[in-house]
Structure formats: C-alpha cells, structure tokens
Amino acid sequence: MMLLGNFIQPVLSLKKLSTPGARRHFWGWLNAVFNKVDYERIQAVGPDRAASEWLLRCGALVRFQGYDKWQHDYNGLPTGPLGKYKIQAIDATESCIMYRGFDYLDGLKHVEEIKLSNCIYIQDECLQRISETESLQKSLLRLMIISCGNVTDKGIIALHKLTNLEYLFLSDLPGISEKETTVQILKKSMPSLELELDLE
C-alpha cells in the first residue's frame, strides 16, 4: 500500500500542472528565468554575445552587422574573436522577452532596428527602458511595435527620447486610447520621424 501511495502522489502533482492556470504559472516562471540577467556572462563574452544568447533563448531573432542572415538557433550562434559580431537588428516576434532582461540592451552600440510583435510581456516600462538606453538613443533608426496588448499611450510617448529614430510603425495596440494626442506629442518632439499607424 505504501508503494502505491508513493506512485499516486507524483501523478496527482502532474494533474495539478495540467490545469490552464498552473501551466500559465509554470511558463511565466520559466520565462522569468530566461530573462534573468547574467552580469558575469556579459563581462566574460561582451554585451553583443550575451544579448544574442538572451534574445535567442527567449525566442527572438538577431541579425549581425555585415550579415543578411537572421540567427534563430541558440546553438548556431557564430563563434570567433570576442566583439566580432555586433547586433544590428532584433526581431522579437512572439518572444518572451520582458523588462527583467532589458539590462542586456546596455552596451549594444550598433542596433538600428527593433521589431516587437505579439510580445505578451512588453509593456510601457519596456519602451521607456529602450528610450532611456544611451546606446540605443544614438543607434536606433527603426522601431516597429505590433500587437503588444500591454502598451499604452504612456509607453509610446516615452519613445521621444530616441532622437535619432527615423521610422516608427504602430499597429494593433488596443491600449492606446488617446491616439491623436499621442501622435501630436511624438510629431512635436520628433519632427523628422516617419510615423506609420495602423490603429483603430
């Protein structure tokens, strides 16, 4: 009887995990682990390599300066001398990147393009963090924010600190409630910005 009890307990635990709420909690926990910043790793391999590992671990893609191919396989990241590969573009479509991991963006000096599409963890604080990252203020030229349900007017307005931004695409952002006002603020603070909207 004791053996049967030992067997049934783990099975009951697995059943608990099969409920939708438990699965969400598990994946949320795992995604938080993926986004934990390893500062020793940044020191050891440099900001671009460490950020590439973080982004790919979370399901995003990166493209390196001087290369056309997008990197999507964590194990396929190129090796070579430290600092050889510089991130030029980030495609975070359907990735689990979250604010917790955004310290990986510090020190990235060559990122010209970022696409945030269907990112369930992207919120206003993330956009504010991007806009306050000094290296991105200088390098970022194109930004696309699509179907990120937690983004509001506050996050979009925070982007005004990206003074070198040339192109901003906003689409399917239900959290934006003051579209006209937000657009006017951006246009006033960033007169040379090409702003493309696909908002309700």
Secondary structure, 3 states (H helix, E strand, C coil): CHHHHHHHHHHHHHHHHCCHHHHHHHHHHHHHHHCCCCHHHHHHHCHHHHHHHHHHHCCCEEEECCCCCEECCHHHCCCCCCCCCCEEEEECCCCCCCHHHHHHHCCCCCCCEEEEECCCCCEHHHHHHHHHCHHHHHHCCEEEEECCCECCHHHHHHHHHCCCCCEEEEECCCCCCCHHHHHHHHHHHCCCCEEEEECC
